[in-house]
Amino acid sequence: MAGKFETYTGKNGKHYFRLKAGNGEPILQSQGYKAKADCKNGIESVRRNSQDEKRFEAKTSSNDKHYFVLKATNGQVIGTSEMYNSTASCKNGIASVARNAPDAAVAEA
């Protein structure tokens, strides 16, 4: 099963997307966008930037969980991952975004 982007409107009225792997697990979450068109542009940015491993930055949270961010060419964060218990799981998440994002369908949640 292929991955997919889901778009939705948050309680704050902003537009968001999340990328889900083929198994339905969320692997990347966007920031909030004021306009739906900007949200769709964010998806296209993920499609492009996910193919460059230098755009991913692995991090560790204050509670020792691992996660990554995906950055655009201007350095702005365009997506943040879920929290992982290990570095290996975090690396698998990065690989999943790179594999799923380019061809993922877009659906309203």
C-alpha positions in Angstrom: 0.0 0.0 0.0 1.3 3.4 -0.9 1.7 6.3 1.5 -0.6 9.4 1.4 -0.8 12.9 2.5 -3.8 13.9 4.5 -4.9 17.5 4.7 -7.1 18.8 7.4 -8.2 22.0 9.2 -7.2 22.3 12.9 -9.4 23.7 15.6 -7.4 26.9 15.3 -8.6 27.3 11.7 -5.2 26.6 10.2 -4.5 24.1 7.5 -2.2 21.1 8.1 -1.0 18.0 6.3 0.5 14.8 7.6 2.2 12.1 5.6 1.2 8.6 6.4 3.2 5.5 5.4 1.5 2.6 3.5 0.6 1.0 6.9 -1.3 4.1 7.9 1.2 5.2 10.5 1.9 9.0 10.5 5.6 9.8 9.7 5.6 13.5 9.1 3.4 16.5 10.3 3.4 20.0 9.0 3.2 23.4 10.6 -0.1 25.3 10.4 -0.8 27.3 7.3 -3.3 30.2 7.1 -4.3 29.3 3.5 -5.1 25.9 2.0 -3.0 26.8 -1.1 0.0 27.3 1.2 -0.6 23.9 2.7 -0.6 22.3 -0.7 2.6 24.2 -1.5 4.1 22.6 1.7 3.2 19.2 0.4 5.0 19.9 -2.9 8.0 21.1 -0.9 8.1 17.8 1.0 7.9 15.9 -2.3 11.0 17.7 -3.6 13.1 18.1 -0.4 12.5 14.5 0.8 14.7 13.3 -2.0 17.8 15.1 -0.7 19.2 13.4 2.5 20.9 16.7 3.5 17.4 18.2 4.1 16.7 15.9 7.0 18.0 16.7 10.5 17.9 14.1 13.2 17.3 15.5 16.7 16.8 14.3 20.3 14.1 15.7 22.6 14.5 16.7 26.2 13.1 13.3 27.2 15.6 11.4 25.1 13.2 10.5 22.3 14.5 10.7 18.7 12.8 12.6 15.9 13.7 14.4 12.7 12.7 17.6 10.8 12.7 18.1 7.1 13.9 21.5 5.9 13.3 23.4 2.7 16.2 24.9 0.8 15.8 28.1 2.7 16.3 26.3 6.0 12.7 26.5 7.1 11.2 23.4 8.7 8.4 22.0 6.5 7.7 18.9 8.5 8.4 17.2 11.9 8.3 13.5 12.5 6.8 11.4 15.3 8.9 10.6 18.3 10.9 7.4 18.2 12.5 5.3 20.9 15.8 4.7 19.0 18.1 6.3 16.5 17.6 3.3 14.2 13.8 3.8 14.2 14.3 7.5 13.5 16.5 6.6 10.5 13.8 4.2 9.3 11.3 7.1 9.5 13.5 9.3 7.4 13.8 6.5 4.8 10.0 6.1 4.8 9.4 9.8 4.1 11.9 9.6 1.2 10.3 6.5 -0.2 6.6 7.6 0.3 6.5 11.3 -0.3 7.2 11.6 -4.0 4.2 9.6 -5.2 1.9 9.9 -2.3 -1.7 10.8 -3.1 -3.3 13.8 -1.4 -6.6 13.3 0.5 -8.8 15.3 2.8 -8.9 13.7 6.3 
